[in-house]
Amino acid sequence: MFKKYSVPRWLVFINDTILVFITFFFAYVLRFNLSISAFDMNQALYHALLTLFVFTSFNLIFKPFSGLIRHTTIMDIFKVVSCNAYSLVVLVSISLLARIYDWHDIFIIPFSILVIHYGILSVIQFLTRVLIKMTYEFITIASGEKKNVLIFGAGSMARLVKQIIQTDHNSGYRIIGFIEYDKKLKGKKMEGINVYPPTILNSLEFLKKNSIKVFIVAEHDISPKRKSELIQMALVNNLEVLETPKVQDWLNGDFKIGNLQKVKLEDLLGREPIELDMTRLEQELKGKTVLVTGAAGSIGSEITRQLTRFSIKQLVLVDQAETPMFYLDKELRENFNNVSYRIILADIINREKMENIFLEFSPEIVFHAAAYKHVFMMEMNPHEAVRVNVRGTKILADLAIQYQVYKFVMVSSDKAVNPTNIMGASKRICELYIQAQAGRSDTKTQFVTTRFGNVLGSNGSVIPLFRKQIKSGGPVLVTHPDVTRYFMTIPEACQLVLEAGFMGQGGEIFVFDMGKPIKIKELAEHMIRLSGLVPGEDIKIEFIGLRPGEKLYEEVLADKDKTQQTHHPKILIARGNKEDSRLLSFKINNLLKKLYQKSDIQVVLEMMQLVPEFESNNEYFKYSEKSVQGFFEAQKFHQTWTLDVRSNPPASASSSNHGV
């Protein structure tokens, strides 16, 4: 029974509040040598109430009671101690000011009492949490209660898992059955244990009757799609899902039952592994100098990792983010010490610096992944979207032509398709410019664009944000219950960028088959369940509304009517008209000319002239779409909108697919 219920957060809050009050009086008594008659009880009561008010306020702000007590970690203890420390600083400050400005005595609390109280309270709160955690673990073990388990597979790996669980009496698991797709095994027993079809995971009656708590994926010779289906069925019914580690860990005798791993979020995508034409890529890359911009970002760094597999002459890695570049350098030194590379801190809009890089290293291939990516941030800063995304891309493309680069591959975004926000529109302008350069007769540079949607775990994306919210006890903030996005993994996206980059001959916009869209609400629920918690019970999900510029649904990249096939099943070519290079350059130069002398609306109007399909979802800019007269109406709206967005920072899936 103890295992089924967690201590309610409100009860933890009340417990902490009572402890603040009691330990304060205890500190008072200690300060006066255990003599109650030595101090004024009424004054002590006022001091206690003031202390209680301050501590309670910080408790409500930092919520050290929000985590599950039975899963208390060092970080939870640190949060409690930090909250108490802030309260101590405020109370000391109040007492100090009261002494200086001669306030009433109720504000003058002896410093020694405050320090003693801080120490006693922190220790008791720590011991309380540890005691509950230890009691939970003791009762679980002492009761001999084991978690009932279903194991997927009927092969040697599944039988090995069974053997280890049954021989390790401290494993905490009891095997109820095997799950197998093979219809010949349905209704039979394997080594004395029942074999069930996968549909049994959907039978809530069966799961409750047998108190199934855990589902272990033991066999890995299964398609990603089937694995995803199994995991989702288990998660929906609040089962803990684990899988066996790599085969070599078993064969070397290193495996223990505690080495079972939680499944990854990527497993839920159910996507088949990418098959690259390694021979062709090696031929294209061998002996070449390759420049990667945005090299420290999610996509740029993974492109870098992928490139280390080939016989490249030198990697030139450019990014303006100092700390991420430090860690990228560290990773390359530790894991890829056979690769020649240079780390360069530079801003892509600094033409002089970028030209020096082209002049010094003479790159033959450029992967351009540097960009501002956050939809919400670009809605508030349209000038920066144009400055970095448009001007930066133009500078690099022009230098590529000037220094006779062989291949230029730009990483774009699904948000460039019928854009409804500034970030997407800026990337669409970049696409148009890159495509136009490919049509020039005076250059041999092959310009290629790759376009895809969101990637799991990219910097600033919804995944790490949700993970942080879950870790802090929730709530998980989602913009809308019906909002959907397309996802792929970072390695998958970068593999396709490489494949498409060398597939193109110049002028193509390659789009990737992103699979089926995923509801962000369901993604949040999966992440909560993968953390061993129950959505709506342990962690709440709250809907905060779409942010300015956000779409409810993303465009379908792999629409057959708008694309043509290539030899790779996951890579298609987007159909579309190409712009005249000279006319487009003229328009873009006008956009960039005296950029910071223009208002936000003027910038957006010029972007709409470049991208006619750009229809802003942002109410602030909607006025400007029909006529310039809307400028005056929009200016009135601007004050209200700015106050609103600055007081409600973004909290969900409003970011694109790659990092700066």
Buried (B, 14 or more C-beta within 10 A) or exposed (E): EEEEEBBEBEEBBEBBBEBBBBBBBBBBBBBBEEEEEEBEEEBBBBBBEBBBEBBBBBBEEBBBBBBBBBBBEEEBBEBBBBBBEBBBBBBBEBBEEBEEEEEEEBBBBBBEBBBBBBBBBBEBBBEBBEEBBEEBEEEBEEEEBBBBBBBBBBBEBBBBBBEBBBEEEEBBBBBBBBBBBEEEBEEEEBEEBBBBBBEBBEBEEBBEEBEBBBBBBBBBEBEBEEBBBBBBBBBBBBBBBBBBEEEEEBEEEEBEBEBBEEBBBBBBBBBEEBEBBEEEBEEBBEEBBBBBBBBBBBBBBBBBBBBBBBEBBBBBBBBBBEEBBEEBBEEBEEEBEEBEBBBBBBBBBBBEBBBEBBEEBBBBBBBBBBBBBBBBBBBBBBBBBBBBBBBBBBBBBBBBBEBEBBBBBBBBBBBBBEBBBBBBBBBBBBBBBBBBBBBBEEBEBBBBBBBBBBBBBBBBBBBEBBBEBBBBBBBBBBBBEEBBBBBBBBBBBBBBBBBBBBBBEBBBBBBBBBBEBBBBBBBBBBBBBBBEBEBEEBBBBEBBEBBBBBBEEBBBBBEEEBBEEBEBEBBBBBEEEEBEBEEBBEBBEEBBEEBEEBBBBBBBBBBBEBBEEBBBBBEBBBBBEEEEEBBEEBBEBBEEBEEEBEEEEBBBBBBBBBBB
